[in-house]
Amino acid sequence: MKKVKRTWSIEEKEFMLKEIEKLGVTEGCRKFGIYQTTYYDWQKKYQQGGIEALKPQYIQRSEKEVRHLEKENGRLKKLLAEKELEIMLKDELIKKKMLPWKNVKK
């Protein structure tokens, strides 16, 4: 028999936390079919960081990664712009130096 991992939305988790507080830990956990350790983990996260802390870790990690990648992207864009400007200036300088050579008659 295959076990299926259940997932709950943030709103469902918050609802369960409030209901379990009303019903009691043992009875509430039985009602929703979750372990007491799961309840206590959710409660600890909720108290420390609010509803945002109940997001799955992979979502939290990806948001941090996105911010890091945005910073890196900005840094790379600046570097690219500087390199393109440098190449453009070198091209203009070469054209100016080559101009007298083109005008020389053989």
C-alpha positions in Angstrom: 0.0 0.0 0.0 1.4 3.3 -1.0 1.5 6.2 1.4 0.5 9.6 0.1 2.0 12.7 1.6 -0.7 15.2 2.4 -0.1 18.9 2.0 -2.1 21.8 3.4 -2.3 25.3 2.3 -1.2 28.1 4.6 -4.8 29.1 5.3 -5.7 25.5 6.2 -2.8 25.3 8.6 -3.8 28.5 10.3 -7.4 27.3 10.5 -6.3 24.0 12.1 -4.1 25.8 14.6 -7.0 27.9 15.8 -9.4 25.0 15.9 -6.9 22.8 17.8 -6.5 25.5 20.4 -10.3 25.5 20.9 -10.7 21.7 21.0 -7.5 20.7 22.7 -4.4 19.2 21.2 -5.2 15.5 21.4 -8.8 15.8 20.1 -8.0 18.5 17.5 -5.1 16.5 16.0 -7.3 13.4 15.8 -10.0 15.4 14.1 -7.7 16.7 11.4 -5.6 13.6 11.2 -2.2 15.1 12.0 0.4 14.2 14.6 0.8 16.3 17.7 4.5 16.9 16.8 3.2 18.4 13.5 0.9 20.7 15.4 3.6 21.8 17.7 6.0 22.5 14.8 3.3 24.6 13.0 2.5 26.4 16.3 6.1 27.3 16.9 6.6 28.5 13.4 3.4 30.5 13.5 4.4 32.2 16.8 7.9 33.0 15.6 7.1 34.3 12.1 3.3 34.5 11.6 1.5 33.1 8.6 4.5 33.6 6.3 6.5 31.1 8.4 3.9 28.4 7.6 5.0 28.4 4.0 6.8 25.3 2.9 10.6 25.6 3.1 11.1 25.0 -0.6 9.0 28.1 -1.3 10.9 30.2 1.3 14.2 29.0 -0.1 13.2 29.8 -3.6 12.2 33.4 -2.6 15.7 33.9 -1.1 17.3 32.5 -4.2 15.2 34.8 -6.4 16.4 37.8 -4.5 20.0 36.6 -4.7 19.7 36.0 -8.4 18.1 39.4 -9.0 21.1 41.1 -7.2 23.5 39.0 -9.2 21.7 39.8 -12.5 21.9 43.5 -11.8 25.6 43.2 -11.1 26.2 41.3 -14.3 24.2 43.8 -16.3 26.4 46.6 -15.0 29.5 44.7 -15.8 28.2 43.9 -19.3 27.4 47.6 -19.9 30.9 48.6 -18.8 32.5 46.0 -21.2 30.3 47.2 -24.1 31.3 50.8 -23.5 34.9 49.8 -23.3 34.7 47.9 -26.6 32.9 50.8 -28.3 35.6 53.3 -27.1 38.4 50.9 -28.4 36.6 50.7 -31.8 36.4 54.5 -32.1 40.1 54.9 -31.1 41.1 52.3 -33.7 39.1 54.1 -36.4 40.8 57.4 -35.5 44.2 55.8 -35.7 43.4 54.0 -38.9 42.1 57.1 -40.7 45.5 58.7 -41.4 46.7 55.3 -42.8 43.8 55.2 -45.3 44.5 58.6 -46.6 48.1 57.8 -47.4 48.6 57.3 -51.2 50.9 54.7 -52.5 
